[in-house]
Amino acid sequence: MELKEMKKKSVSELHKLLAELRESLLAMRFKDAGKQLKNVRDLRVTKKDIARVLTLIKQKSSATPAVFTKESEVAAQTKNK
């Protein structure tokens, strides 16, 4: 699945997708251990997809990340005085 498609999904849909990807990864690991997996690269692709989904979930769940710059620190210091 492409990143553009993932970005359009809600957090609950991303959690469902994450569960599906983890199940898929588990099945692939068992197939790989039994030498039944044809394309071993799929393991790597699935792991990267899981990382992308986790990143998107974290970005969407945090409303606004706190970004501190020099200007905001100066403003905070002058406000406290």
N, C-alpha and C positions, 0 to 999 in steps of 0.2 A: 504494500500500500504506500502511496506517495505521501509526502509531508503535506501537500496542499489539501488532500482529502482528510488527513488527520486533523488539521487545524480547524476544519469546519464542524467537527464533532463536538458534542457537549462533554462535560467531565464524566457524567455517568456512562456515556457511550464509550469514552476512552477507557474507563475501568473495565467494561465488558470486553473491549478489544484486547486489553492487557491480559485478562484472564485467558482469552483464546490463544494469544501468542505464547503465553507461558505453558499452556497445555500442549501446544504444537511443538514447542522446544523440548519438552519432556519426552514426547513421542519420538522426536528425531534423535534424541540422545540414546534412547533405547535401541532404535534401529541402527544407529552408528555403532553401538557396542556389539550388536549382533551381526555387524558387517552387511546389513541389508539396505543401508542408506546409499542411494546412487550418487546424489549430489551433496557432498559434505559442506559446500559453500553455503547451503541453505541455513546451516546452524549459525554462521556468522551474520547472515542477513537478518535472521529472526532476532538475534541478540541486539542488533542495531535498531531494529524496529521497536523492540521493548524499551530500549534507552530513549528513543524518540518519544514514545508514548508517555513514559515517566516524566520526561522533560516538559511536555505539553501539559500534563496534569498539574505539575508543580507551578508552571507559569499561569495557568488558568485559575488555580485555587488561591494563589496569592493575589489579592485585589490590586494593590499597587506596591511594587517593591520600593523600599526606602533607598533613595539615592542621595548620598551626602556628598556635597561638593564644598569647595572652599567658601563659596558665597553663602551657602546655608549654614556652615559652621560659624561664620562671622556674624550672620544675622542672629543665630541662637545665642552667641556670646553677648551681643549688644542688648538683646532682649532681657537676658538675665541680670544685667547691671542696672 
